[in-house]
Amino acid sequence: MNLSRRKWSPVLFLRHLRTMPSVILKSKAGRAQVKSTEADAWGQVIYTWTLPPQLREKYGDVFTIYLGSRPTVILWGYEAMKEALVDQAEAFSGRGHIAIIDPVFQGTGVVFANGKSWKVLWRFSVTTMKDFGMGKRSIEERIKEEAQCLVEELQKSQGAYLDPHFLFNAITANIICSIVFGERFNYQDPRLLQLLHLLNEIFIILCSFYTQMFEIFPGILKHFPGAHTHLYSMIEEVKDFITENMERHQKMLDPSGPKDFIDSFLLHMDKERLDPESEFHQKNLVHTVLSLFFAGTETSSSTLCFGFLFLLKNPGVLEKVQAEIDRVIGAHRLPTLEDRAKMPYTDAVIHEIQRFSDLVPVGVPHSVIKDTHFRGYYLPKGITVYPVLSSALQDPRHFEKPNTFYPGHFLDAQGNFRKPEVFIPFSMGKRLCLGESLARSELFLFLTTLLQNFSLGSPKAPEDIDLMPRKNGLGRPPPLFQVRFLPRR
């Protein structure tokens, strides 16, 4: 299925100049390398999916564009991204600016911190999430429990059509809640309902055209009412929810037995309370937990939504996945992560869902933490760098049918699973997505559990199912759709 959907994501603004000389790409000798970008006389909004290939043909894999008056370096293609984010990982390890988000985090929290603060928070977050994933109740057990709760909830629908987005949001949020707060919520709990509403609305705004314009004109738009004011209000509500849980944890804290992420952070806060330079303080705790919700809820639930939409669109693929589930797992036990190695087709389908949904086409921006030479160019300290992840995921040199949902991209000639190195939906390098392992486990266990128990039905014929995302910005949320879950047995 060839899609024209990639033509509709206005994201990068080129200054109104017939030729735009680069002000930051210089040779090692220091002489400016002029790289001109053709733009019409008044400036224009350029579409992510049509602009970069044109520029790449003329100017290579590394070039400069302007977001308003701010020069920004674009990395296009797997090779350029790997050279920067992996081969020169330390130099490119800074977090770049996102104009609409910067006032919220102010350089705090595990995702948006820099320097020593980021390294300390990253190390703590990785270790703590691993500890609570390998302890008495592993991450796998938490996901399997949540999957069973979802099956029971869907059985109540009695085959009626429903929008799955809320339930997929609920299960992914509950996994984060179980790690961070030490508990999950009933799907009808008003606290969970409000949290899901806020996270969804925040995600939609961040994916909107307004956010892209704010990136270009922050100095002007911040002085006027707009979507950003609503965004900040909702984020404050989520922070209040996190703070209330943190205060409850403080009252019941057992130094001998931390039971979740917040407990562990609070113990570090107490241990380093006399150190004025400590990174373990309330602001970093709240903003780190906020980052975990941002990274681990809407992205995973949106990927699941896209996945079921693709399966409805491709009933032949759905049939093969369920046949493999029946053959390997059967009907009388829960799927486990160990099953994945025996299910190459299902694994290929899940990877193709991630590739084809292209949920975050342009990665969270990096910055260089020191003056850096890269591919013969000079990049000054602090310059923002955008890796275009989509340029790898849609690369026709590595994916035979880049604009088609085709699980064969991840299978060899013998039907064995294979993962091309250019598959980088979670980015790469030192700023690799913190929740990659969790997301991969969720996608496999949730999808196989649901397809083990239910057949899918759509009110539309496969050829009439629309795959156009609702928004195109920092993310690409799936379209709203209806599906029914019919018990298979």
Contacts in CASP RR format, 6 or more apart in sequence:
PFRMAT RR
TARGET T0000
AUTHOR 0000-0000-0000
METHOD contacts of the structure
MODEL  1
MNLSRRKWSPVLFLRHLRTMPSVILKSKAGRAQVKSTEADAWGQVIYTWT
LPPQLREKYGDVFTIYLGSRPTVILWGYEAMKEALVDQAEAFSGRGHIAI
IDPVFQGTGVVFANGKSWKVLWRFSVTTMKDFGMGKRSIEERIKEEAQCL
VEELQKSQGAYLDPHFLFNAITANIICSIVFGERFNYQDPRLLQLLHLLN
EIFIILCSFYTQMFEIFPGILKHFPGAHTHLYSMIEEVKDFITENMERHQ
KMLDPSGPKDFIDSFLLHMDKERLDPESEFHQKNLVHTVLSLFFAGTETS
SSTLCFGFLFLLKNPGVLEKVQAEIDRVIGAHRLPTLEDRAKMPYTDAVI
HEIQRFSDLVPVGVPHSVIKDTHFRGYYLPKGITVYPVLSSALQDPRHFE
KPNTFYPGHFLDAQGNFRKPEVFIPFSMGKRLCLGESLARSELFLFLTTL
LQNFSLGSPKAPEDIDLMPRKNGLGRPPPLFQVRFLPRR
1 313 0 8 1.000
1 403 0 8 1.000
1 404 0 8 1.000
1 405 0 8 1.000
1 467 0 8 1.000
2 403 0 8 1.000
2 404 0 8 1.000
3 403 0 8 1.000
3 467 0 8 1.000
5 467 0 8 1.000
5 468 0 8 1.000
5 469 0 8 1.000
6 48 0 8 1.000
6 49 0 8 1.000
6 358 0 8 1.000
6 394 0 8 1.000
6 403 0 8 1.000
7 47 0 8 1.000
7 49 0 8 1.000
7 50 0 8 1.000
8 47 0 8 1.000
8 468 0 8 1.000
8 472 0 8 1.000
9 47 0 8 1.000
9 48 0 8 1.000
9 49 0 8 1.000
9 361 0 8 1.000
9 472 0 8 1.000
9 473 0 8 1.000
9 476 0 8 1.000
10 45 0 8 1.000
10 46 0 8 1.000
10 47 0 8 1.000
10 48 0 8 1.000
10 209 0 8 1.000
10 212 0 8 1.000
10 472 0 8 1.000
11 46 0 8 1.000
11 47 0 8 1.000
11 48 0 8 1.000
11 212 0 8 1.000
11 362 0 8 1.000
11 472 0 8 1.000
11 473 0 8 1.000
12 45 0 8 1.000
12 46 0 8 1.000
12 48 0 8 1.000
12 51 0 8 1.000
12 65 0 8 1.000
12 67 0 8 1.000
13 43 0 8 1.000
13 44 0 8 1.000
13 45 0 8 1.000
13 46 0 8 1.000
13 65 0 8 1.000
13 66 0 8 1.000
13 67 0 8 1.000
13 68 0 8 1.000
13 216 0 8 1.000
14 20 0 8 1.000
14 37 0 8 1.000
14 39 0 8 1.000
14 43 0 8 1.000
14 44 0 8 1.000
14 46 0 8 1.000
14 65 0 8 1.000
14 66 0 8 1.000
15 39 0 8 1.000
15 43 0 8 1.000
15 66 0 8 1.000
15 68 0 8 1.000
15 69 0 8 1.000
16 39 0 8 1.000
16 40 0 8 1.000
16 41 0 8 1.000
16 42 0 8 1.000
16 43 0 8 1.000
17 39 0 8 1.000
17 43 0 8 1.000
18 38 0 8 1.000
18 39 0 8 1.000
18 41 0 8 1.000
19 34 0 8 1.000
19 36 0 8 1.000
19 37 0 8 1.000
19 38 0 8 1.000
20 35 0 8 1.000
20 36 0 8 1.000
20 37 0 8 1.000
20 39 0 8 1.000
20 64 0 8 1.000
20 66 0 8 1.000
21 32 0 8 1.000
21 34 0 8 1.000
21 35 0 8 1.000
21 36 0 8 1.000
22 32 0 8 1.000
22 33 0 8 1.000
22 34 0 8 1.000
22 35 0 8 1.000
22 63 0 8 1.000
22 64 0 8 1.000
22 71 0 8 1.000
23 32 0 8 1.000
23 64 0 8 1.000
23 71 0 8 1.000
24 64 0 8 1.000
24 71 0 8 1.000
24 73 0 8 1.000
24 377 0 8 1.000
24 378 0 8 1.000
24 379 0 8 1.000
24 380 0 8 1.000
24 383 0 8 1.000
25 32 0 8 1.000
25 33 0 8 1.000
25 35 0 8 1.000
25 62 0 8 1.000
25 63 0 8 1.000
25 64 0 8 1.000
25 73 0 8 1.000
25 377 0 8 1.000
25 378 0 8 1.000
25 379 0 8 1.000
26 32 0 8 1.000
26 33 0 8 1.000
26 377 0 8 1.000
26 378 0 8 1.000
27 33 0 8 1.000
27 376 0 8 1.000
27 377 0 8 1.000
27 378 0 8 1.000
28 373 0 8 1.000
28 376 0 8 1.000
28 378 0 8 1.000
30 378 0 8 1.000
33 377 0 8 1.000
35 59 0 8 1.000
35 63 0 8 1.000
35 64 0 8 1.000
37 55 0 8 1.000
37 59 0 8 1.000
37 63 0 8 1.000
37 65 0 8 1.000
39 46 0 8 1.000
48 361 0 8 1.000
48 362 0 8 1.000
48 388 0 8 1.000
48 390 0 8 1.000
48 472 0 8 1.000
49 361 0 8 1.000
49 390 0 8 1.000
52 74 0 8 1.000
52 76 0 8 1.000
52 388 0 8 1.000
52 391 0 8 1.000
55 63 0 8 1.000
55 74 0 8 1.000
55 76 0 8 1.000
56 63 0 8 1.000
56 76 0 8 1.000
56 77 0 8 1.000
56 391 0 8 1.000
60 76 0 8 1.000
61 75 0 8 1.000
61 76 0 8 1.000
61 77 0 8 1.000
61 79 0 8 1.000
61 80 0 8 1.000
61 375 0 8 1.000
62 73 0 8 1.000
62 74 0 8 1.000
62 75 0 8 1.000
62 76 0 8 1.000
62 80 0 8 1.000
62 374 0 8 1.000
62 375 0 8 1.000
62 377 0 8 1.000
63 73 0 8 1.000
63 74 0 8 1.000
63 76 0 8 1.000
64 71 0 8 1.000
64 72 0 8 1.000
64 73 0 8 1.000
64 74 0 8 1.000
65 71 0 8 1.000
65 72 0 8 1.000
65 74 0 8 1.000
66 72 0 8 1.000
67 215 0 8 1.000
67 216 0 8 1.000
68 216 0 8 1.000
68 217 0 8 1.000
70 384 0 8 1.000
71 383 0 8 1.000
72 365 0 8 1.000
72 383 0 8 1.000
72 384 0 8 1.000
72 385 0 8 1.000
72 386 0 8 1.000
73 379 0 8 1.000
73 383 0 8 1.000
73 384 0 8 1.000
73 385 0 8 1.000
73 386 0 8 1.000
74 385 0 8 1.000
74 386 0 8 1.000
74 388 0 8 1.000
75 81 0 8 1.000
75 84 0 8 1.000
75 85 0 8 1.000
75 385 0 8 1.000
75 386 0 8 1.000
75 387 0 8 1.000
75 388 0 8 1.000
76 388 0 8 1.000
76 391 0 8 1.000
77 388 0 8 1.000
77 391 0 8 1.000
77 392 0 8 1.000
77 395 0 8 1.000
78 391 0 8 1.000
78 392 0 8 1.000
78 395 0 8 1.000
78 398 0 8 1.000
78 421 0 8 1.000
78 422 0 8 1.000
78 424 0 8 1.000
80 375 0 8 1.000
81 387 0 8 1.000
81 388 0 8 1.000
81 389 0 8 1.000
81 392 0 8 1.000
81 424 0 8 1.000
81 428 0 8 1.000
82 428 0 8 1.000
83 374 0 8 1.000
83 375 0 8 1.000
84 91 0 8 1.000
84 92 0 8 1.000
84 366 0 8 1.000
84 374 0 8 1.000
84 385 0 8 1.000
84 387 0 8 1.000
85 92 0 8 1.000
85 366 0 8 1.000
85 387 0 8 1.000
85 427 0 8 1.000
85 428 0 8 1.000
85 429 0 8 1.000
85 430 0 8 1.000
85 431 0 8 1.000
86 428 0 8 1.000
86 429 0 8 1.000
88 372 0 8 1.000
88 374 0 8 1.000
89 429 0 8 1.000
89 430 0 8 1.000
90 369 0 8 1.000
90 430 0 8 1.000
91 368 0 8 1.000
91 369 0 8 1.000
91 370 0 8 1.000
91 372 0 8 1.000
91 374 0 8 1.000
92 366 0 8 1.000
92 367 0 8 1.000
92 368 0 8 1.000
92 369 0 8 1.000
92 372 0 8 1.000
92 385 0 8 1.000
92 430 0 8 1.000
93 118 0 8 1.000
93 366 0 8 1.000
93 369 0 8 1.000
93 430 0 8 1.000
93 431 0 8 1.000
94 114 0 8 1.000
94 115 0 8 1.000
94 118 0 8 1.000
94 366 0 8 1.000
94 367 0 8 1.000
94 368 0 8 1.000
94 369 0 8 1.000
94 382 0 8 1.000
94 431 0 8 1.000
95 107 0 8 1.000
95 111 0 8 1.000
95 112 0 8 1.000
95 113 0 8 1.000
95 114 0 8 1.000
95 118 0 8 1.000
95 364 0 8 1.000
95 365 0 8 1.000
95 366 0 8 1.000
95 367 0 8 1.000
95 431 0 8 1.000
96 364 0 8 1.000
96 365 0 8 1.000
96 366 0 8 1.000
96 367 0 8 1.000
96 382 0 8 1.000
96 384 0 8 1.000
96 385 0 8 1.000
97 365 0 8 1.000
97 367 0 8 1.000
97 384 0 8 1.000
98 215 0 8 1.000
98 364 0 8 1.000
98 365 0 8 1.000
98 474 0 8 1.000
99 214 0 8 1.000
99 215 0 8 1.000
99 218 0 8 1.000
100 206 0 8 1.000
100 211 0 8 1.000
100 214 0 8 1.000
100 215 0 8 1.000
100 218 0 8 1.000
100 228 0 8 1.000
100 231 0 8 1.000
101 112 0 8 1.000
101 206 0 8 1.000
102 112 0 8 1.000
103 222 0 8 1.000
103 232 0 8 1.000
104 232 0 8 1.000
104 235 0 8 1.000
104 287 0 8 1.000
105 111 0 8 1.000
105 112 0 8 1.000
105 287 0 8 1.000
105 290 0 8 1.000
105 291 0 8 1.000
107 113 0 8 1.000
107 114 0 8 1.000
107 117 0 8 1.000
108 117 0 8 1.000
108 283 0 8 1.000
108 284 0 8 1.000
108 287 0 8 1.000
109 117 0 8 1.000
109 121 0 8 1.000
109 283 0 8 1.000
109 284 0 8 1.000
109 287 0 8 1.000
109 288 0 8 1.000
109 290 0 8 1.000
109 291 0 8 1.000
110 118 0 8 1.000
110 121 0 8 1.000
110 122 0 8 1.000
110 125 0 8 1.000
110 287 0 8 1.000
110 288 0 8 1.000
110 291 0 8 1.000
110 292 0 8 1.000
110 434 0 8 1.000
111 288 0 8 1.000
111 291 0 8 1.000
111 294 0 8 1.000
111 295 0 8 1.000
111 364 0 8 1.000
111 434 0 8 1.000
112 287 0 8 1.000
112 291 0 8 1.000
113 121 0 8 1.000
113 279 0 8 1.000
113 284 0 8 1.000
114 367 0 8 1.000
114 369 0 8 1.000
115 369 0 8 1.000
116 279 0 8 1.000
117 279 0 8 1.000
117 284 0 8 1.000
120 279 0 8 1.000
120 280 0 8 1.000
121 279 0 8 1.000
121 284 0 8 1.000
121 288 0 8 1.000
122 434 0 8 1.000
124 264 0 8 1.000
124 265 0 8 1.000
124 268 0 8 1.000
124 280 0 8 1.000
125 261 0 8 1.000
125 288 0 8 1.000
125 292 0 8 1.000
125 434 0 8 1.000
126 434 0 8 1.000
128 261 0 8 1.000
128 264 0 8 1.000
128 265 0 8 1.000
129 179 0 8 1.000
129 261 0 8 1.000
129 434 0 8 1.000
129 435 0 8 1.000
129 438 0 8 1.000
131 264 0 8 1.000
132 139 0 8 1.000
132 179 0 8 1.000
132 260 0 8 1.000
132 261 0 8 1.000
133 139 0 8 1.000
133 142 0 8 1.000
133 179 0 8 1.000
139 175 0 8 1.000
139 179 0 8 1.000
139 437 0 8 1.000
139 438 0 8 1.000
139 441 0 8 1.000
140 336 0 8 1.000
140 337 0 8 1.000
140 441 0 8 1.000
140 445 0 8 1.000
142 175 0 8 1.000
142 178 0 8 1.000
142 179 0 8 1.000
142 184 0 8 1.000
143 175 0 8 1.000
143 441 0 8 1.000
143 442 0 8 1.000
143 445 0 8 1.000
143 446 0 8 1.000
144 334 0 8 1.000
144 335 0 8 1.000
144 336 0 8 1.000
144 445 0 8 1.000
144 449 0 8 1.000
145 184 0 8 1.000
146 171 0 8 1.000
146 174 0 8 1.000
146 175 0 8 1.000
146 178 0 8 1.000
146 184 0 8 1.000
146 446 0 8 1.000
147 171 0 8 1.000
147 334 0 8 1.000
147 445 0 8 1.000
147 446 0 8 1.000
147 449 0 8 1.000
147 450 0 8 1.000
148 334 0 8 1.000
148 449 0 8 1.000
149 171 0 8 1.000
149 174 0 8 1.000
149 184 0 8 1.000
149 187 0 8 1.000
150 167 0 8 1.000
150 171 0 8 1.000
150 446 0 8 1.000
150 449 0 8 1.000
150 450 0 8 1.000
151 449 0 8 1.000
151 450 0 8 1.000
151 453 0 8 1.000
151 454 0 8 1.000
153 167 0 8 1.000
153 187 0 8 1.000
154 167 0 8 1.000
154 450 0 8 1.000
154 453 0 8 1.000
154 454 0 8 1.000
154 485 0 8 1.000
155 487 0 8 1.000
157 484 0 8 1.000
157 485 0 8 1.000
159 484 0 8 1.000
159 485 0 8 1.000
159 486 0 8 1.000
160 484 0 8 1.000
161 459 0 8 1.000
161 482 0 8 1.000
161 483 0 8 1.000
161 484 0 8 1.000
162 482 0 8 1.000
162 483 0 8 1.000
162 484 0 8 1.000
162 485 0 8 1.000
163 480 0 8 1.000
163 481 0 8 1.000
163 482 0 8 1.000
164 304 0 8 1.000
164 305 0 8 1.000
164 308 0 8 1.000
164 483 0 8 1.000
165 200 0 8 1.000
165 301 0 8 1.000
165 305 0 8 1.000
165 478 0 8 1.000
165 480 0 8 1.000
166 196 0 8 1.000
167 187 0 8 1.000
168 300 0 8 1.000
168 301 0 8 1.000
168 304 0 8 1.000
168 305 0 8 1.000
168 446 0 8 1.000
169 196 0 8 1.000
169 199 0 8 1.000
169 200 0 8 1.000
169 297 0 8 1.000
169 298 0 8 1.000
169 301 0 8 1.000
170 185 0 8 1.000
170 187 0 8 1.000
170 192 0 8 1.000
170 196 0 8 1.000
171 301 0 8 1.000
171 442 0 8 1.000
171 446 0 8 1.000
172 296 0 8 1.000
172 297 0 8 1.000
172 298 0 8 1.000
172 300 0 8 1.000
172 301 0 8 1.000
172 304 0 8 1.000
172 442 0 8 1.000
173 192 0 8 1.000
173 195 0 8 1.000
173 196 0 8 1.000
173 199 0 8 1.000
173 293 0 8 1.000
173 297 0 8 1.000
173 301 0 8 1.000
174 184 0 8 1.000
174 185 0 8 1.000
174 192 0 8 1.000
175 184 0 8 1.000
175 438 0 8 1.000
175 442 0 8 1.000
176 292 0 8 1.000
176 293 0 8 1.000
176 296 0 8 1.000
176 297 0 8 1.000
177 183 0 8 1.000
177 184 0 8 1.000
177 185 0 8 1.000
177 192 0 8 1.000
178 184 0 8 1.000
178 260 0 8 1.000
179 260 0 8 1.000
179 261 0 8 1.000
179 292 0 8 1.000
180 245 0 8 1.000
180 260 0 8 1.000
180 261 0 8 1.000
180 262 0 8 1.000
180 289 0 8 1.000
180 292 0 8 1.000
181 245 0 8 1.000
181 249 0 8 1.000
181 260 0 8 1.000
181 262 0 8 1.000
182 259 0 8 1.000
182 260 0 8 1.000
185 191 0 8 1.000
185 192 0 8 1.000
186 192 0 8 1.000
191 241 0 8 1.000
194 237 0 8 1.000
194 241 0 8 1.000
195 238 0 8 1.000
195 241 0 8 1.000
195 293 0 8 1.000
196 297 0 8 1.000
198 234 0 8 1.000
198 235 0 8 1.000
198 237 0 8 1.000
198 238 0 8 1.000
199 238 0 8 1.000
199 293 0 8 1.000
199 294 0 8 1.000
199 297 0 8 1.000
199 298 0 8 1.000
200 298 0 8 1.000
201 230 0 8 1.000
201 234 0 8 1.000
202 231 0 8 1.000
202 234 0 8 1.000
202 235 0 8 1.000
202 238 0 8 1.000
202 294 0 8 1.000
203 294 0 8 1.000
203 298 0 8 1.000
203 302 0 8 1.000
203 475 0 8 1.000
203 477 0 8 1.000
204 470 0 8 1.000
204 471 0 8 1.000
204 477 0 8 1.000
205 211 0 8 1.000
205 227 0 8 1.000
205 228 0 8 1.000
205 230 0 8 1.000
205 231 0 8 1.000
206 231 0 8 1.000
206 473 0 8 1.000
206 474 0 8 1.000
206 475 0 8 1.000
207 470 0 8 1.000
207 471 0 8 1.000
207 472 0 8 1.000
207 473 0 8 1.000
207 474 0 8 1.000
207 475 0 8 1.000
207 476 0 8 1.000
207 477 0 8 1.000
208 227 0 8 1.000
208 471 0 8 1.000
208 473 0 8 1.000
209 471 0 8 1.000
209 473 0 8 1.000
210 226 0 8 1.000
210 227 0 8 1.000
210 228 0 8 1.000
211 227 0 8 1.000
211 473 0 8 1.000
211 474 0 8 1.000
212 473 0 8 1.000
213 221 0 8 1.000
214 221 0 8 1.000
214 222 0 8 1.000
214 228 0 8 1.000
221 228 0 8 1.000
222 228 0 8 1.000
235 290 0 8 1.000
238 290 0 8 1.000
238 293 0 8 1.000
239 286 0 8 1.000
239 290 0 8 1.000
242 286 0 8 1.000
242 289 0 8 1.000
242 290 0 8 1.000
243 282 0 8 1.000
243 286 0 8 1.000
245 262 0 8 1.000
246 262 0 8 1.000
246 266 0 8 1.000
246 282 0 8 1.000
246 285 0 8 1.000
246 286 0 8 1.000
246 289 0 8 1.000
249 260 0 8 1.000
249 262 0 8 1.000
249 263 0 8 1.000
249 266 0 8 1.000
250 266 0 8 1.000
253 263 0 8 1.000
253 266 0 8 1.000
253 267 0 8 1.000
254 263 0 8 1.000
255 267 0 8 1.000
255 270 0 8 1.000
257 263 0 8 1.000
258 264 0 8 1.000
258 266 0 8 1.000
258 267 0 8 1.000
261 289 0 8 1.000
261 292 0 8 1.000
262 285 0 8 1.000
262 289 0 8 1.000
265 280 0 8 1.000
265 285 0 8 1.000
265 288 0 8 1.000
266 285 0 8 1.000
268 280 0 8 1.000
269 278 0 8 1.000
269 280 0 8 1.000
269 281 0 8 1.000
269 282 0 8 1.000
269 285 0 8 1.000
271 280 0 8 1.000
272 278 0 8 1.000
272 280 0 8 1.000
292 434 0 8 1.000
295 433 0 8 1.000
295 434 0 8 1.000
295 435 0 8 1.000
296 435 0 8 1.000
296 438 0 8 1.000
296 439 0 8 1.000
298 477 0 8 1.000
299 359 0 8 1.000
299 360 0 8 1.000
299 439 0 8 1.000
300 439 0 8 1.000
300 442 0 8 1.000
300 443 0 8 1.000
302 357 0 8 1.000
302 359 0 8 1.000
302 476 0 8 1.000
302 477 0 8 1.000
302 478 0 8 1.000
303 353 0 8 1.000
303 354 0 8 1.000
303 357 0 8 1.000
303 359 0 8 1.000
303 439 0 8 1.000
303 443 0 8 1.000
304 442 0 8 1.000
304 443 0 8 1.000
304 446 0 8 1.000
304 447 0 8 1.000
305 478 0 8 1.000
305 481 0 8 1.000
306 353 0 8 1.000
306 356 0 8 1.000
306 357 0 8 1.000
306 359 0 8 1.000
306 478 0 8 1.000
307 353 0 8 1.000
307 357 0 8 1.000
307 447 0 8 1.000
308 456 0 8 1.000
308 483 0 8 1.000
309 465 0 8 1.000
309 467 0 8 1.000
309 478 0 8 1.000
309 479 0 8 1.000
309 481 0 8 1.000
310 317 0 8 1.000
310 352 0 8 1.000
310 353 0 8 1.000
310 356 0 8 1.000
310 357 0 8 1.000
310 405 0 8 1.000
310 467 0 8 1.000
311 317 0 8 1.000
311 318 0 8 1.000
311 321 0 8 1.000
311 349 0 8 1.000
311 456 0 8 1.000
312 318 0 8 1.000
312 456 0 8 1.000
312 457 0 8 1.000
312 458 0 8 1.000
312 460 0 8 1.000
312 462 0 8 1.000
312 465 0 8 1.000
312 481 0 8 1.000
312 483 0 8 1.000
313 405 0 8 1.000
313 462 0 8 1.000
313 465 0 8 1.000
313 467 0 8 1.000
314 405 0 8 1.000
314 462 0 8 1.000
315 462 0 8 1.000
317 349 0 8 1.000
317 405 0 8 1.000
317 407 0 8 1.000
318 451 0 8 1.000
318 456 0 8 1.000
320 345 0 8 1.000
321 345 0 8 1.000
321 346 0 8 1.000
321 349 0 8 1.000
321 451 0 8 1.000
322 451 0 8 1.000
322 452 0 8 1.000
322 455 0 8 1.000
322 488 0 8 1.000
324 343 0 8 1.000
324 345 0 8 1.000
324 346 0 8 1.000
325 335 0 8 1.000
325 343 0 8 1.000
325 346 0 8 1.000
325 448 0 8 1.000
325 451 0 8 1.000
325 452 0 8 1.000
326 452 0 8 1.000
328 339 0 8 1.000
328 342 0 8 1.000
328 343 0 8 1.000
329 335 0 8 1.000
329 339 0 8 1.000
329 448 0 8 1.000
329 452 0 8 1.000
330 452 0 8 1.000
331 452 0 8 1.000
331 488 0 8 1.000
331 489 0 8 1.000
334 449 0 8 1.000
335 444 0 8 1.000
335 445 0 8 1.000
335 448 0 8 1.000
335 449 0 8 1.000
335 452 0 8 1.000
336 445 0 8 1.000
337 441 0 8 1.000
337 444 0 8 1.000
337 445 0 8 1.000
339 448 0 8 1.000
340 346 0 8 1.000
340 347 0 8 1.000
340 444 0 8 1.000
343 448 0 8 1.000
344 411 0 8 1.000
344 415 0 8 1.000
344 416 0 8 1.000
344 417 0 8 1.000
345 407 0 8 1.000
345 411 0 8 1.000
345 415 0 8 1.000
346 444 0 8 1.000
346 447 0 8 1.000
346 448 0 8 1.000
347 410 0 8 1.000
347 417 0 8 1.000
347 444 0 8 1.000
348 407 0 8 1.000
348 408 0 8 1.000
348 409 0 8 1.000
348 410 0 8 1.000
348 411 0 8 1.000
348 417 0 8 1.000
349 407 0 8 1.000
350 443 0 8 1.000
350 444 0 8 1.000
350 447 0 8 1.000
351 407 0 8 1.000
351 409 0 8 1.000
351 410 0 8 1.000
351 419 0 8 1.000
351 423 0 8 1.000
352 405 0 8 1.000
352 406 0 8 1.000
352 407 0 8 1.000
352 408 0 8 1.000
352 409 0 8 1.000
352 410 0 8 1.000
353 443 0 8 1.000
354 423 0 8 1.000
354 425 0 8 1.000
354 443 0 8 1.000
355 393 0 8 1.000
355 399 0 8 1.000
355 409 0 8 1.000
355 423 0 8 1.000
355 425 0 8 1.000
356 404 0 8 1.000
356 405 0 8 1.000
357 476 0 8 1.000
357 478 0 8 1.000
358 389 0 8 1.000
358 390 0 8 1.000
358 393 0 8 1.000
358 394 0 8 1.000
358 425 0 8 1.000
358 476 0 8 1.000
359 425 0 8 1.000
359 475 0 8 1.000
359 476 0 8 1.000
360 389 0 8 1.000
360 425 0 8 1.000
360 474 0 8 1.000
360 475 0 8 1.000
360 476 0 8 1.000
361 388 0 8 1.000
361 389 0 8 1.000
361 390 0 8 1.000
361 473 0 8 1.000
361 475 0 8 1.000
361 476 0 8 1.000
362 386 0 8 1.000
362 387 0 8 1.000
362 388 0 8 1.000
362 389 0 8 1.000
362 390 0 8 1.000
362 474 0 8 1.000
363 386 0 8 1.000
363 387 0 8 1.000
363 388 0 8 1.000
363 389 0 8 1.000
363 427 0 8 1.000
364 427 0 8 1.000
364 431 0 8 1.000
365 384 0 8 1.000
365 385 0 8 1.000
365 386 0 8 1.000
366 384 0 8 1.000
366 385 0 8 1.000
366 386 0 8 1.000
366 387 0 8 1.000
366 431 0 8 1.000
367 382 0 8 1.000
367 383 0 8 1.000
367 384 0 8 1.000
367 385 0 8 1.000
368 379 0 8 1.000
368 380 0 8 1.000
368 381 0 8 1.000
368 382 0 8 1.000
368 383 0 8 1.000
368 385 0 8 1.000
369 381 0 8 1.000
369 382 0 8 1.000
370 381 0 8 1.000
371 378 0 8 1.000
371 379 0 8 1.000
371 380 0 8 1.000
371 381 0 8 1.000
372 378 0 8 1.000
372 379 0 8 1.000
372 381 0 8 1.000
373 379 0 8 1.000
379 385 0 8 1.000
387 427 0 8 1.000
389 424 0 8 1.000
389 425 0 8 1.000
389 427 0 8 1.000
392 398 0 8 1.000
392 422 0 8 1.000
392 423 0 8 1.000
392 424 0 8 1.000
393 399 0 8 1.000
393 402 0 8 1.000
393 422 0 8 1.000
393 423 0 8 1.000
393 424 0 8 1.000
393 425 0 8 1.000
394 402 0 8 1.000
394 403 0 8 1.000
395 402 0 8 1.000
395 422 0 8 1.000
396 402 0 8 1.000
398 420 0 8 1.000
398 422 0 8 1.000
399 406 0 8 1.000
399 409 0 8 1.000
399 420 0 8 1.000
399 422 0 8 1.000
400 406 0 8 1.000
400 408 0 8 1.000
400 409 0 8 1.000
401 409 0 8 1.000
409 420 0 8 1.000
410 417 0 8 1.000
410 418 0 8 1.000
410 419 0 8 1.000
410 420 0 8 1.000
410 423 0 8 1.000
411 417 0 8 1.000
411 418 0 8 1.000
412 418 0 8 1.000
426 432 0 8 1.000
426 433 0 8 1.000
426 435 0 8 1.000
426 436 0 8 1.000
426 439 0 8 1.000
427 433 0 8 1.000
433 439 0 8 1.000
450 485 0 8 1.000
452 488 0 8 1.000
453 485 0 8 1.000
453 487 0 8 1.000
453 488 0 8 1.000
453 489 0 8 1.000
454 485 0 8 1.000
454 486 0 8 1.000
454 487 0 8 1.000
454 488 0 8 1.000
455 485 0 8 1.000
455 486 0 8 1.000
455 487 0 8 1.000
455 488 0 8 1.000
456 483 0 8 1.000
456 484 0 8 1.000
456 485 0 8 1.000
456 486 0 8 1.000
457 483 0 8 1.000
457 484 0 8 1.000
457 485 0 8 1.000
457 486 0 8 1.000
458 465 0 8 1.000
458 481 0 8 1.000
458 482 0 8 1.000
458 483 0 8 1.000
458 484 0 8 1.000
459 482 0 8 1.000
465 481 0 8 1.000
466 479 0 8 1.000
466 481 0 8 1.000
467 479 0 8 1.000
468 479 0 8 1.000
469 475 0 8 1.000
469 476 0 8 1.000
469 477 0 8 1.000
469 478 0 8 1.000
469 479 0 8 1.000
470 477 0 8 1.000
470 478 0 8 1.000
470 479 0 8 1.000
470 480 0 8 1.000
471 477 0 8 1.000
END
